[in-house]
Amino acid sequence: MSTVIYSAPIYGPVHSRRLGISLGINLLPPDGKSCTFDCIYCECGFNKDRHPTLPRHTRQEVALALEKQLQKMQKDGEYPDVLTFAGNGEPTSHPDFAGIIDDTIRLRDLYCPNAKISVLSNSTFIHRQEVHDALMKVDNNILKLDTVSPDYIRKVDRPVSPHYDVQRIIEDLKTFQGHVIIQTMFMKGKMGESDVDNTHDAYVLPWLEALKDIKPMEVMIYTIDRETPDHDLLKASHAELDHIKAEVEAIGIPCTASY
């Protein structure tokens, strides 16, 4: 069972396959996972095994911790490439998310003006105007769309809400008018007796059609890199990711692949 839980509001810096030297920002409780998805590949484990008992970090706690770390890094002569909102679940669920983004922009401009601000989100709160507006302010608005198949989403991403509607998510993604990076996990293997391979055309071709509608500035595809709570999952191969990457680029959208 995976056990990666971030106890502090600021963690790292770590080296990200996709983003470079990344200083992580965790807005969720320090002792558990709080997410609107329960992905079978999540490094934080399954929701049922990671129920938090403590509250979320407050806006003030996050700002103070971030400033302290940026001051230390500046003194040491090291600067992050990116400030990344991720951590123990869905960052946009924080009630002060918009204000925290404003604080982060201010501190970034003060201590590391060349760093980009990234948000890794599963897209479940982008219908909220204050979340949408905040994401429009960040450099890398990285939003998840693993597939357009409702059955696959229920099996693999496992949204907590029974009202999750991927077509509604796609419509909401279109409202960013290109200021969005789509992030998609490709993998193989099984969950119980169910095949979870989403690398073949039955999943990739409808996903490409959705990308044409969303018109993102970039697509990031990746595969399993860390321990997963379901141990029967397998990485997509280099060749499979390269093929999907080429198909994305063929429709005119820049694409990166992380193996």
BAMARLO-646327 format. One record per residue (C-alpha): x, y, z. Coordinates in steps of 0.05 Angstrom, whole numbers, plus 5000, padded with zeros to 4 digits. Layout:
<rs>
<r px="X" py="Y" pz="Z"/>
...
</rs>
This chain:
<rs>
<r px="5000" py="5000" pz="5000"/>
<r px="5027" py="5068" pz="4981"/>
<r px="5044" py="5114" pz="5038"/>
<r px="5064" py="5181" pz="5009"/>
<r px="5031" py="5235" pz="5051"/>
<r px="5058" py="5306" pz="5056"/>
<r px="5056" py="5331" pz="5127"/>
<r px="5077" py="5403" pz="5114"/>
<r px="5045" py="5456" pz="5070"/>
<r px="5112" py="5464" pz="5032"/>
<r px="5154" py="5404" pz="5011"/>
<r px="5215" py="5394" pz="4968"/>
<r px="5245" py="5419" pz="4925"/>
<r px="5239" py="5355" pz="4885"/>
<r px="5257" py="5339" pz="4813"/>
<r px="5194" py="5332" pz="4771"/>
<r px="5197" py="5291" pz="4707"/>
<r px="5152" py="5343" pz="4674"/>
<r px="5166" py="5409" pz="4709"/>
<r px="5239" py="5411" pz="4731"/>
<r px="5260" py="5433" pz="4801"/>
<r px="5194" py="5438" pz="4836"/>
<r px="5175" py="5466" pz="4904"/>
<r px="5112" py="5431" pz="4925"/>
<r px="5052" py="5464" pz="4958"/>
<r px="5002" py="5421" pz="4995"/>
<r px="4936" py="5453" pz="5015"/>
<r px="4905" py="5390" pz="5043"/>
<r px="4907" py="5361" pz="5114"/>
<r px="4976" py="5340" pz="5137"/>
<r px="4956" py="5271" pz="5162"/>
<r px="4914" py="5242" pz="5105"/>
<r px="4885" py="5247" pz="5035"/>
<r px="4827" py="5292" pz="5015"/>
<r px="4807" py="5283" pz="4942"/>
<r px="4747" py="5282" pz="4897"/>
<r px="4778" py="5224" pz="4859"/>
<r px="4802" py="5157" pz="4887"/>
<r px="4849" py="5137" pz="4831"/>
<r px="4876" py="5067" pz="4832"/>
<r px="4945" py="5094" pz="4814"/>
<r px="4949" py="5150" pz="4866"/>
<r px="5015" py="5153" pz="4904"/>
<r px="4977" py="5177" pz="4966"/>
<r px="4938" py="5112" pz="4970"/>
<r px="4864" py="5097" pz="4970"/>
<r px="4817" py="5147" pz="5003"/>
<r px="4790" py="5096" pz="5052"/>
<r px="4860" py="5082" pz="5079"/>
<r px="4880" py="5154" pz="5088"/>
<r px="4823" py="5190" pz="5122"/>
<r px="4851" py="5255" pz="5152"/>
<r px="4835" py="5277" pz="5223"/>
<r px="4867" py="5346" pz="5220"/>
<r px="4842" py="5408" pz="5183"/>
<r px="4871" py="5436" pz="5119"/>
<r px="4929" py="5483" pz="5123"/>
<r px="4903" py="5555" pz="5127"/>
<r px="4918" py="5609" pz="5076"/>
<r px="4962" py="5644" pz="5127"/>
<r px="5000" py="5580" pz="5144"/>
<r px="5014" py="5567" pz="5071"/>
<r px="5038" py="5638" pz="5057"/>
<r px="5084" py="5639" pz="5118"/>
<r px="5114" py="5571" pz="5102"/>
<r px="5124" py="5588" pz="5029"/>
<r px="5158" py="5654" pz="5045"/>
<r px="5204" py="5621" pz="5096"/>
<r px="5225" py="5568" pz="5046"/>
<r px="5235" py="5617" pz="4989"/>
<r px="5277" py="5661" pz="5034"/>
<r px="5321" py="5601" pz="5052"/>
<r px="5329" py="5581" pz="4979"/>
<r px="5346" py="5652" pz="4960"/>
<r px="5399" py="5655" pz="5015"/>
<r px="5428" py="5589" pz="4991"/>
<r px="5429" py="5613" pz="4919"/>
<r px="5381" py="5560" pz="4893"/>
<r px="5317" py="5577" pz="4857"/>
<r px="5259" py="5532" pz="4837"/>
<r px="5237" py="5525" pz="4765"/>
<r px="5165" py="5519" pz="4788"/>
<r px="5120" py="5525" pz="4849"/>
<r px="5072" py="5466" pz="4843"/>
<r px="5005" py="5457" pz="4877"/>
<r px="4994" py="5382" pz="4887"/>
<r px="5001" py="5345" pz="4953"/>
<r px="4951" py="5302" pz="4990"/>
<r px="4891" py="5309" pz="4943"/>
<r px="4854" py="5361" pz="4903"/>
<r px="4884" py="5431" pz="4914"/>
<r px="4826" py="5470" pz="4884"/>
<r px="4780" py="5442" pz="4939"/>
<r px="4811" py="5490" pz="4989"/>
<r px="4760" py="5545" pz="5007"/>
<r px="4815" py="5598" pz="5002"/>
<r px="4846" py="5571" pz="4938"/>
<r px="4838" py="5636" pz="4899"/>
<r px="4870" py="5677" pz="4955"/>
<r px="4927" py="5628" pz="4962"/>
<r px="4941" py="5635" pz="4888"/>
<r px="4945" py="5710" pz="4896"/>
<r px="4993" py="5702" pz="4956"/>
<r px="5036" py="5654" pz="4916"/>
<r px="5041" py="5701" pz="4856"/>
<r px="5062" py="5758" pz="4903"/>
<r px="5116" py="5715" pz="4937"/>
<r px="5140" py="5687" pz="4871"/>
<r px="5148" py="5756" pz="4842"/>
<r px="5187" py="5777" pz="4904"/>
<r px="5235" py="5719" pz="4913"/>
<r px="5239" py="5678" pz="4848"/>
<r px="5208" py="5718" pz="4791"/>
<r px="5231" py="5669" pz="4738"/>
<r px="5194" py="5610" pz="4770"/>
<r px="5128" py="5588" pz="4741"/>
<r px="5067" py="5571" pz="4782"/>
<r px="5034" py="5504" pz="4766"/>
<r px="4970" py="5473" pz="4791"/>
<r px="4957" py="5398" pz="4784"/>
<r px="4882" py="5388" pz="4788"/>
<r px="4832" py="5333" pz="4771"/>
<r px="4785" py="5387" pz="4742"/>
<r px="4727" py="5373" pz="4789"/>
<r px="4721" py="5445" pz="4814"/>
<r px="4735" py="5484" pz="4750"/>
<r px="4661" py="5500" pz="4743"/>
<r px="4668" py="5547" pz="4804"/>
<r px="4681" py="5617" pz="4779"/>
<r px="4732" py="5635" pz="4833"/>
<r px="4772" py="5571" pz="4818"/>
<r px="4768" py="5584" pz="4743"/>
<r px="4792" py="5656" pz="4751"/>
<r px="4849" py="5635" pz="4797"/>
<r px="4873" py="5582" pz="4747"/>
<r px="4873" py="5634" pz="4693"/>
<r px="4927" py="5671" pz="4733"/>
<r px="4976" py="5613" pz="4738"/>
<r px="5029" py="5596" pz="4686"/>
<r px="5014" py="5522" pz="4682"/>
<r px="4941" py="5505" pz="4691"/>
<r px="4949" py="5429" pz="4688"/>
<r px="4882" py="5393" pz="4687"/>
<r px="4869" py="5319" pz="4685"/>
<r px="4831" py="5283" pz="4630"/>
<r px="4851" py="5209" pz="4630"/>
<r px="4798" py="5188" pz="4581"/>
<r px="4729" py="5207" pz="4556"/>
<r px="4700" py="5139" pz="4573"/>
<r px="4652" py="5143" pz="4633"/>
<r px="4661" py="5069" pz="4647"/>
<r px="4737" py="5075" pz="4649"/>
<r px="4733" py="5137" pz="4694"/>
<r px="4688" py="5100" pz="4743"/>
<r px="4736" py="5041" pz="4744"/>
<r px="4803" py="5078" pz="4747"/>
<r px="4794" py="5151" pz="4769"/>
<r px="4735" py="5133" pz="4813"/>
<r px="4703" py="5202" pz="4825"/>
<r px="4673" py="5209" pz="4895"/>
<r px="4611" py="5244" pz="4868"/>
<r px="4559" py="5202" pz="4832"/>
<r px="4543" py="5264" pz="4791"/>
<r px="4612" py="5268" pz="4757"/>
<r px="4601" py="5278" pz="4682"/>
<r px="4662" py="5277" pz="4637"/>
<r px="4625" py="5313" pz="4581"/>
<r px="4610" py="5370" pz="4629"/>
<r px="4684" py="5370" pz="4648"/>
<r px="4703" py="5376" pz="4574"/>
<r px="4656" py="5435" pz="4565"/>
<r px="4687" py="5468" pz="4626"/>
<r px="4757" py="5456" pz="4599"/>
<r px="4738" py="5492" pz="4536"/>
<r px="4722" py="5555" pz="4576"/>
<r px="4796" py="5566" pz="4590"/>
<r px="4802" py="5583" pz="4515"/>
<r px="4870" py="5550" pz="4509"/>
<r px="4900" py="5570" pz="4576"/>
<r px="4902" py="5498" pz="4598"/>
<r px="4950" py="5439" pz="4596"/>
<r px="4916" py="5371" pz="4592"/>
<r px="4949" py="5317" pz="4634"/>
<r px="4933" py="5244" pz="4619"/>
<r px="4957" py="5180" pz="4652"/>
<r px="4967" py="5120" pz="4606"/>
<r px="4978" py="5052" pz="4636"/>
<r px="4964" py="4978" pz="4630"/>
<r px="4951" py="4919" pz="4675"/>
<r px="4890" py="4897" pz="4715"/>
<r px="4847" py="4919" pz="4772"/>
<r px="4820" py="4853" pz="4797"/>
<r px="4794" py="4820" pz="4734"/>
<r px="4785" py="4886" pz="4696"/>
<r px="4834" py="4907" pz="4642"/>
<r px="4856" py="4980" pz="4652"/>
<r px="4897" py="4988" pz="4588"/>
<r px="4878" py="5056" pz="4558"/>
<r px="4935" py="5059" pz="4507"/>
<r px="4897" py="5031" pz="4448"/>
<r px="4853" py="5066" pz="4397"/>
<r px="4787" py="5052" pz="4432"/>
<r px="4808" py="5102" pz="4485"/>
<r px="4859" py="5145" pz="4449"/>
<r px="4818" py="5165" pz="4388"/>
<r px="4758" py="5193" pz="4427"/>
<r px="4807" py="5228" pz="4473"/>
<r px="4840" py="5261" pz="4413"/>
<r px="4773" py="5286" pz="4389"/>
<r px="4762" py="5318" pz="4458"/>
<r px="4830" py="5351" pz="4453"/>
<r px="4810" py="5382" pz="4386"/>
<r px="4750" py="5414" pz="4421"/>
<r px="4788" py="5436" pz="4484"/>
<r px="4847" py="5466" pz="4444"/>
<r px="4898" py="5463" pz="4501"/>
<r px="4965" py="5498" pz="4496"/>
<r px="4999" py="5432" pz="4511"/>
<r px="4986" py="5360" pz="4529"/>
<r px="5026" py="5321" pz="4581"/>
<r px="5022" py="5246" pz="4577"/>
<r px="5055" py="5202" pz="4628"/>
<r px="5055" py="5133" pz="4659"/>
<r px="5065" py="5102" pz="4728"/>
<r px="5129" py="5124" pz="4762"/>
<r px="5117" py="5113" pz="4836"/>
<r px="5086" py="5060" pz="4880"/>
<r px="5012" py="5051" pz="4869"/>
<r px="4959" py="5025" pz="4918"/>
<r px="4936" py="4974" pz="4866"/>
<r px="4997" py="4930" pz="4853"/>
<r px="4973" py="4898" pz="4788"/>
<r px="4983" py="4962" pz="4747"/>
<r px="5036" py="4966" pz="4694"/>
<r px="5073" py="5022" pz="4659"/>
<r px="5057" py="5040" pz="4587"/>
<r px="5118" py="5028" pz="4544"/>
<r px="5162" py="5081" pz="4512"/>
<r px="5137" py="5060" pz="4444"/>
<r px="5063" py="5066" pz="4464"/>
<r px="5074" py="5135" pz="4494"/>
<r px="5114" py="5158" pz="4434"/>
<r px="5058" py="5135" pz="4388"/>
<r px="5005" py="5173" pz="4427"/>
<r px="5050" py="5234" pz="4430"/>
<r px="5058" py="5233" pz="4355"/>
<r px="4982" py="5229" pz="4347"/>
<r px="4973" py="5290" pz="4391"/>
<r px="5025" py="5329" pz="4353"/>
<r px="4992" py="5308" pz="4287"/>
<r px="4930" py="5348" pz="4307"/>
<r px="4973" py="5409" pz="4320"/>
<r px="4980" py="5407" pz="4396"/>
<r px="5049" py="5406" pz="4430"/>
<r px="5058" py="5343" pz="4472"/>
<r px="5109" py="5318" pz="4522"/>
<r px="5116" py="5246" pz="4546"/>
<r px="5143" py="5224" pz="4613"/>
<r px="5165" py="5153" pz="4617"/>
</rs>
